[in-house]
């Protein structure tokens, strides 16, 4: 019915159009109907994404092609003829040219329906959650803009444009975190998110420029005789990569790209912005800071797999960052009392899991990472929306110490949250189980060879235990036990309206089934992405499906153990946990976790203060040294004048004397000159 | 056929008198006349620009002071280098008049006359194709701005005006001497028949009879003195923050938007094509200064409590990018630098306009006095946010296009086409350029957060800034509530202000989304310049340069001036003999 190319354009165009309509008409005319264009557009995008998915999955790669890809060029963003680079390895690329090109390949087609589907549900949910907010129209305009940017991010076929939309989603995130800009914490959190992301973008941009100087193009795809960085020509002959980028650059490019990914996906050491981002409205946390935007880093690393494959050290760094972040965030989540922050750290931790999987450098690992991204999107969005539902009922109080036993007043929220928690904990047969199993299996495969992956494997298992524990803890503290509601709420505690419950139910159903349904098919589909189909990545064997009984058993035992221990501590009376807390406080471990390992404070002392000091110092130098020198120059004529002014006494005798002396001096000099 | 061009240049000049005539009694007459004149000028300027883009350029070429020996011509025309700055000058003048609408009531007729006079200077400066004519217009821009700052400025206006005037004048004198020396050299080399001042002819002649390297270096320093101060390149920038802070809003808009670009324009128009060998020799130095300026300007901006001074220092940083691009001496960098000239004009011009609007409402420029204005003036906040995003190089808006090209160009220069001795330095500079983007986001977002977000905080009453300090920032809420009555007159963006800002926003998006529209017309002219310097770059002996450069560092501008003078004296001595023949 629709051509592939028009589908590719329509998917991002609809949310953009809706955002523009709401942005222009929302304040005056649409007001409380501002959701209509956005919800319709997102639903439309979702349908088109599914059509595109069907289209792409029906295509078989022909023999000449690596993977499946369709590209569609819209217009030329910038073209500077004869400005290309020449290196000994590549023949001169004639032009600097950046086209606005969209692409559709299995990786893109996996991301698009997921993004638009969750976005649609979140937009529906926000009809209830944001109801009555004075910035209602603004919210929907931003959401439309975000979905446009996110769909473009996964559809563009050029590093420069990837950077463009990478920043664009960052701006939407900035605007949405600071949505309630009158709250100083929200405004500060927005700024912090933007700046930490900018540090990541610094790495990304640096890497991008290195790609330009090495490859002479920023395209993914081949265009004319310009061979794209991830284009068919290079992927068909991956040995060329090692010729084009050599030595330190081959390591620098993936590491710098990883810095960018760390910023966007909140990985250590740039993870500090994501928990603060919870200042934004909860639907935003679900959509942007759990399901979609934060996974952009994982998407990017997957997309650039061939570049990461060139140096095993780069893969190891990715795996270590992922493994370490997963453990670190898991430890912090243990003691947080803000429900949304528990979920935020859990997101950081799960993203770490994905990077760990990507860092194994095997096709199975990459597929596992993407699969975990996929399942995580559903159950984490579900958990956040559930937390939002709690906030809605509790009048925006989210401190778990102030309420409990909410299962009585919020049965639907409780049930769906339970499903989400079990999925996150990795209980059979919910979504998280299947993807976590794949991740652990991929790491375990690498651990056979010994080395760091052994430790990474054990840390991943430990993280799985922590995940089960803190998730169960959050569930028990919120929904179990005697009914307690904050006094501000009085007896108004209530279940959320249908607009909010409906998305919860849909996501809960998804969280049950997406794991088992797509366990194999998702992997089989995305390995046909050119970047992954290339032999550099795919290796000799391609993707094989095993079910790892041993690992499944271990992860299940660990998860059940985590939940059981949490139940022991948090159900019934809390004497044991209080005692444990005191012990931990005694050995200073509790504070370490509760205060997030003091990263904010360390960064403040290490980076913010020195930079501010340097800024103040520069200003002093500017005022007194640089400007002082200028003023000194300005003073010279004046000083000379001041000296000369004294001679102008008006006494005629002095002038006469001066004339005679001057004449004498002149004649004397002349004489000396002539004689000498 | 040449009418629109003549009109564009003459109208503001005539307008000066009209404003004086209609505005002698009330400021209303003055501002309406000025607005109409500037709008009609904009119309004609657009027609000239569009005609040029359409391939039917207008040109004026009239002998001015021309005889057998000397040929100074009244020669005006556009080319790729000047076309956008020419159009932007006409556009920003309208903005400048609109933002002064309510602010200037004292001696309004004189004010608007000066503004229109300034417009003539700017338009002429970019359209001039003759060195003398260029210099006349170049100096022509100084005097009106001197008065704009000196009469309608803030507390320290006199000091600022004098500093601005003397600093730039001192530099431009050297530039003029340098340009004259070039003219005389060409005269000397081309058979001494007729002394030409035409820029195009000079460039062509210098291609055949290049100046010796030592003389080129001397002249480069002389030209550099004027242009680098104008840009302003670190560390010659200290006049700028002062002038910006003290200038009335219109002055800041024009200064940031157009006048600074005359410096970078001068480099592209004169230094690079006429003195290519010296350019290549000086390139490492200029790159270091640009890179240092980017970081330094951003750091100092971070330490500011005054909105205008913050933006002024951000200009130092942004102009550092322009210079970095231009002196990367490759196509990408130069096109990026040229594009960034327009971008900075739009975004910083817009930022100064918005801050002027805030100042009009609250009579303070102190960041600490303000907060949460997004609640009170939402549309103004939206504009501020857009200009900020443009300024910090957010993709989709214009700033990104320029910075991206500049940095790509610089990386290309440093990584794939650099002499071994400088490669490490240039790589460092390129990375510093990328890091400057992080700092840029920091100070701009900090400004926006403090002034527009957070709880509403307004200085008490409409008293001028010093009085506002008394209220301090104790209890936010009580204060805001108390201030509510005082500020009930504070309104959001009105129609006039919207009209002033919207064109800038439109162009910001246009350049951001399709920069090709703006790059393509500039390309041919920039390519010519690039070809000249690329040739010089290719044959440059980098090893011996290291020595020459050390010498150069010891030489100061004064030396340069003396030598230039001596050279001129030598040639001038021989003038009458030939003239008599």
Boltz contact constraints between the chains, C-beta under 6 A:
constraints:
  - contact:
      token1: [A, 76]
      token2: [B, 516]
      max_distance: 6.0
  - contact:
      token1: [A, 78]
      token2: [B, 515]
      max_distance: 6.0
  - contact:
      token1: [A, 78]
      token2: [B, 516]
      max_distance: 6.0
  - contact:
      token1: [A, 78]
      token2: [B, 519]
      max_distance: 6.0
  - contact:
      token1: [A, 80]
      token2: [B, 331]
      max_distance: 6.0
  - contact:
      token1: [A, 80]
      token2: [B, 335]
      max_distance: 6.0
  - contact:
      token1: [A, 83]
      token2: [B, 331]
      max_distance: 6.0
  - contact:
      token1: [A, 83]
      token2: [B, 332]
      max_distance: 6.0
  - contact:
      token1: [A, 85]
      token2: [B, 412]
      max_distance: 6.0
  - contact:
      token1: [A, 85]
      token2: [B, 416]
      max_distance: 6.0
  - contact:
      token1: [A, 87]
      token2: [B, 416]
      max_distance: 6.0
  - contact:
      token1: [A, 96]
      token2: [B, 332]
      max_distance: 6.0
  - contact:
      token1: [A, 164]
      token2: [B, 395]
      max_distance: 6.0
  - contact:
      token1: [A, 167]
      token2: [B, 395]
      max_distance: 6.0
  - contact:
      token1: [A, 168]
      token2: [B, 395]
      max_distance: 6.0
  - contact:
      token1: [A, 181]
      token2: [B, 374]
      max_distance: 6.0
  - contact:
      token1: [A, 181]
      token2: [B, 453]
      max_distance: 6.0
  - contact:
      token1: [A, 182]
      token2: [B, 372]
      max_distance: 6.0
  - contact:
      token1: [A, 182]
      token2: [B, 455]
      max_distance: 6.0
  - contact:
      token1: [A, 184]
      token2: [B, 454]
      max_distance: 6.0
  - contact:
      token1: [A, 187]
      token2: [B, 449]
      max_distance: 6.0
  - contact:
      token1: [A, 187]
      token2: [B, 453]
      max_distance: 6.0
  - contact:
      token1: [A, 187]
      token2: [B, 454]
      max_distance: 6.0
  - contact:
      token1: [A, 191]
      token2: [B, 445]
      max_distance: 6.0
  - contact:
      token1: [A, 191]
      token2: [B, 449]
      max_distance: 6.0
  - contact:
      token1: [A, 194]
      token2: [B, 445]
      max_distance: 6.0
  - contact:
      token1: [A, 195]
      token2: [B, 442]
      max_distance: 6.0
  - contact:
      token1: [A, 198]
      token2: [B, 438]
      max_distance: 6.0
  - contact:
      token1: [A, 198]
      token2: [B, 441]
      max_distance: 6.0
  - contact:
      token1: [A, 199]
      token2: [B, 438]
      max_distance: 6.0
  - contact:
      token1: [A, 202]
      token2: [B, 434]
      max_distance: 6.0
  - contact:
      token1: [A, 202]
      token2: [B, 438]
      max_distance: 6.0
  - contact:
      token1: [A, 205]
      token2: [B, 434]
      max_distance: 6.0
  - contact:
      token1: [A, 206]
      token2: [B, 434]
      max_distance: 6.0
  - contact:
      token1: [A, 209]
      token2: [B, 411]
      max_distance: 6.0
  - contact:
      token1: [A, 212]
      token2: [B, 408]
      max_distance: 6.0
  - contact:
      token1: [A, 213]
      token2: [B, 411]
      max_distance: 6.0
  - contact:
      token1: [A, 213]
      token2: [B, 412]
      max_distance: 6.0
  - contact:
      token1: [A, 213]
      token2: [B, 415]
      max_distance: 6.0
  - contact:
      token1: [A, 213]
      token2: [B, 416]
      max_distance: 6.0
  - contact:
      token1: [A, 614]
      token2: [B, 299]
      max_distance: 6.0
  - contact:
      token1: [A, 615]
      token2: [B, 299]
      max_distance: 6.0
  - contact:
      token1: [A, 615]
      token2: [B, 302]
      max_distance: 6.0
  - contact:
      token1: [A, 615]
      token2: [B, 303]
      max_distance: 6.0
  - contact:
      token1: [A, 616]
      token2: [B, 303]
      max_distance: 6.0
  - contact:
      token1: [A, 618]
      token2: [B, 296]
      max_distance: 6.0
  - contact:
      token1: [A, 618]
      token2: [B, 299]
      max_distance: 6.0
  - contact:
      token1: [A, 618]
      token2: [B, 300]
      max_distance: 6.0
  - contact:
      token1: [A, 619]
      token2: [B, 300]
      max_distance: 6.0
  - contact:
      token1: [A, 619]
      token2: [B, 303]
      max_distance: 6.0
  - contact:
      token1: [A, 622]
      token2: [B, 300]
      max_distance: 6.0
  - contact:
      token1: [A, 626]
      token2: [B, 235]
      max_distance: 6.0
  - contact:
      token1: [A, 626]
      token2: [B, 238]
      max_distance: 6.0
  - contact:
      token1: [A, 627]
      token2: [B, 238]
      max_distance: 6.0
  - contact:
      token1: [A, 630]
      token2: [B, 238]
      max_distance: 6.0
